[in-house]
Structure formats: C-alpha cells, structure tokens
Amino acid sequence: MDSPFIVFKFLHIAAMFTAVAGTVFPEVFLHFVANTRDPRAIATTAHVAERIGMVVPVFFIGGAILGLLAAWAGAMDFTAPWLIATYVLFVTAIVVGTLFTDPWVKRLRGAAVASGDAPSLELSAVIDESRAKLASAFLMLLTLVIIALMVFKPGA
C-alpha cells in the first residue's frame, strides 16, 4: 500500500464523512423540529436543510470518485462482493433521498410557510407522513450498512 492509496483513502473518508454528516444531521434535526409543530422553526430549519442539501452531492460524488481512485491505487478488486453491495446501497440511498426525503422537506417547508404562526392541518399531515419517517429510517440503516461494509469488507 503506497502513498497514493493512503491519500485517496483519507480524502474518500473525509469527503464521505462530510457528505453523510451533511445529510443525516439536518434530516434528523428537521424531524425533531417538525415534531414541535412550530411553523416558523420548521420553515427555518427546512430552509437550512435545503441549503445544506445543495452542496452535499458534491461531497458524495467527490467521495465516490476518491473511493474508486483509492481502490485503483490500492489494486483492489472493483468487483469484490462488499464493493458491489456498497455500490448498490449507495445508488439505493440516492434514489430514496431523491424520491422520498427531499420532496418531503420541500412539502414540509411549504406547509410551514403557509401555516403562518399556528400549525395548519396540512402541516400536521406532512409532519405525520409515515412514508417520510420510514424513508429517513431506511436511509439511516443504509448508511450504517454501507459503513459496516467499508470497514469490515466481508469476503475480502
């Protein structure tokens, strides 16, 4: 394992750590704030989550590229079962985020802004969407499984 492998591996880990933190923290925090049913706090928090979400893809894409470069520099097998599983889960997480959690944040912010000072029925309905809660929980589980695959490299 020579120097380029270590450098790419470090940069991959740093980028992915930043991407995951930029995804998980705002989403979990937003669910907590949403449960207060305070429209102003929800609107502000959702706005911040959306702003953070605008830069997170750069870290995910950069981290993925750096991971591939690390695997190349370390002469790793790109078709190792643990890497293939990671690729599939990574794409799955992107799809779930794009189709479920991102639209929920937009709906939540819109309903919070429209509510004014008191939570409306529409806002309460968005807060209580079980699909959004399940999608968030699923994303957290995917994140943990991806981390486990990357650390333990089963079958390697």
Secondary structure, DSSP 8 states (H G I E B T S, - for coil): --HHHHHHHHHHHHHHHHHHHHHHHHHHHHHHHHTTT-HHHHHHHHHHHHHHHHHHHHHHHHHHHHHHHHHHHTT--TT-HHHHHHHHHHHHHHHHIIIIIHHHHHHHHHHHHHHTTS--HHHHHHHT-HHHHHHHHHHHHHHHHHHHHHHH-TT-
